[in-house]
Amino acid sequence: VILVPFPFGERISGQKRPAVVVSSTAHNQATSELLIAQITSNVTVERHGDF
């Protein structure tokens, strides 16, 4: 779990929120990319991409 700045709406800056790293270390090193999933306790609001 890491803290990352998630933007809100049209604002460029955002508050730091927890996220889970879901990509492997090998993937991160090979691509220089990090795949993360945002963590939220608000389950009453459906967000874009929710299934």
C-alpha positions as CSV (number, residue, x, y, z in Angstrom):
1,V,0.0,0.0,0.0
2,I,1.3,3.4,-1.0
3,L,0.1,7.0,-0.8
4,V,-0.4,8.8,-4.2
5,P,-2.0,12.1,-5.2
6,F,-5.3,11.4,-6.9
7,P,-6.8,14.3,-8.8
8,F,-10.4,15.3,-8.1
9,G,-12.6,16.5,-11.0
10,E,-10.9,19.1,-13.2
11,R,-8.3,20.0,-10.6
12,I,-4.7,19.0,-11.5
13,S,-3.6,18.5,-7.9
14,G,-5.3,16.2,-5.5
15,Q,-5.1,14.8,-2.0
16,K,-2.9,11.8,-1.2
17,R,-4.9,8.6,-1.0
18,P,-4.0,5.0,-0.4
19,A,-3.5,2.6,-3.3
20,V,-2.5,-1.0,-3.7
21,V,0.3,-1.9,-6.0
22,V,-1.0,-4.7,-8.2
23,S,1.9,-5.0,-10.7
24,S,4.9,-7.3,-10.0
25,T,8.4,-6.0,-9.3
26,A,9.6,-7.6,-12.5
27,H,6.9,-5.7,-14.5
28,N,7.8,-2.4,-12.7
29,Q,11.5,-2.8,-13.5
30,A,11.0,-3.9,-17.1
31,T,8.5,-1.1,-18.1
32,S,9.2,1.7,-15.6
33,E,5.5,1.7,-14.9
34,L,3.5,0.9,-11.7
35,L,0.0,-0.4,-11.8
36,I,-2.1,0.6,-8.8
37,A,-5.7,0.4,-7.6
38,Q,-7.2,3.1,-5.5
39,I,-8.6,2.2,-2.1
40,T,-11.8,3.7,-0.8
41,S,-14.1,3.2,2.1
42,N,-17.0,4.9,0.2
43,V,-18.9,2.0,-1.3
44,T,-22.2,3.9,-1.8
45,V,-21.0,6.0,-4.8
46,E,-20.5,4.2,-8.1
47,R,-17.3,5.5,-9.8
48,H,-16.3,5.3,-13.5
49,G,-14.9,1.8,-14.1
50,D,-16.7,0.1,-11.2
51,F,-18.2,-3.3,-11.8
